[in-house]
Amino acid sequence: MFTGIELRVAGRQSVSLATHYRRSMFTGIKLRVALAALDFAERHPRFVRYFLRPLANAPLLSGLLPVLPRAYMGATAFEIHDVDVEKGRISIGGVDEVLFGSEIVEILHHVLGEAAGEEKERYLYEIGYQAGFKEATYALEKGRWAPKILVPLVTSAGLIDRVRCDNRMARFLDHVENMVARLILNEGGWGRIAEFDYRSRPIRVTLLYSQEAAWLPPSDQPVCHIFAGLVAGHVSAVSGERLEAREVACVAAGAEACVFEIDR
């Protein structure tokens, strides 16, 4: 015979399992719908260019759409940015930015080289890490980058492990990261992301035409310390755990592309 306490415990466990099942089913539905929409946009670039892009930049509608949906509809980073001339502010998705010429990369390397000596690489990496981490964190907090219903899919503890065992989740995150990379890195002047692979162990990022490598002289060692920190900080913010990046190939050292590996 079961006691009253045992029955209540069993009942709570049943409710908990049922709730977990419903949440998992709802997550699966969201994922399938989102993937279908993203795959459609990828397969029909002319439809995006000639029909969706005008809608994404329409005066009334553009203010209502989050950043990523507008980008998938064809809007560029420059079209999505908000500029407040009166206050002297520029932002994207509620995250304020300050624009510098690309020579800031060389300046940071030079100034920190003189001031920090052998610690230069660590400081450059940490500058990049904090910038990538805080920008991603602020973007998520502002709630203007993605529909709220989809945010839990792209940022949560255990995200890395989920991606590696769930092919649909991996495809979805690939879509999202490629678009974020296009907006922030490619159209932000850092170079062009050719690969952002969460499924590989470690996570692998390939950067073509690195701005950091372009500003620095040839070297026998990788030089893209700021960018390495930038991608590590971004992935850390999204995944909810501290991850580190190292550059394993660099254009400044004679490679065809700059390659970064990110791991725990």
GIVENVEN-V275971 format. One record per run of one state. SS is the DSSP state (helix for helix, strand for strand, loop for the rest). FROM is the first residue (numbers start at 1). TO is the last residue. Records with the same first field share a line. If there is no record, write none. Layout:
SS->FROM-TO, FROM-TO
This chain:
loop->1-3, 44-44, 57-58, 63-66, 73-76, 81-81, 85-88, 93-94, 98-103, 143-147, 155-158, 166-166, 187-191, 198-202, 209-210, 216-224, 240-243, 250-250, 254-257, 264-264
helix->4-43, 45-56, 59-62, 67-72, 77-80, 104-142, 148-154, 159-165, 167-186, 211-215, 225-239, 251-253
strand->82-84, 89-92, 95-97, 192-197, 203-208, 244-249, 258-263
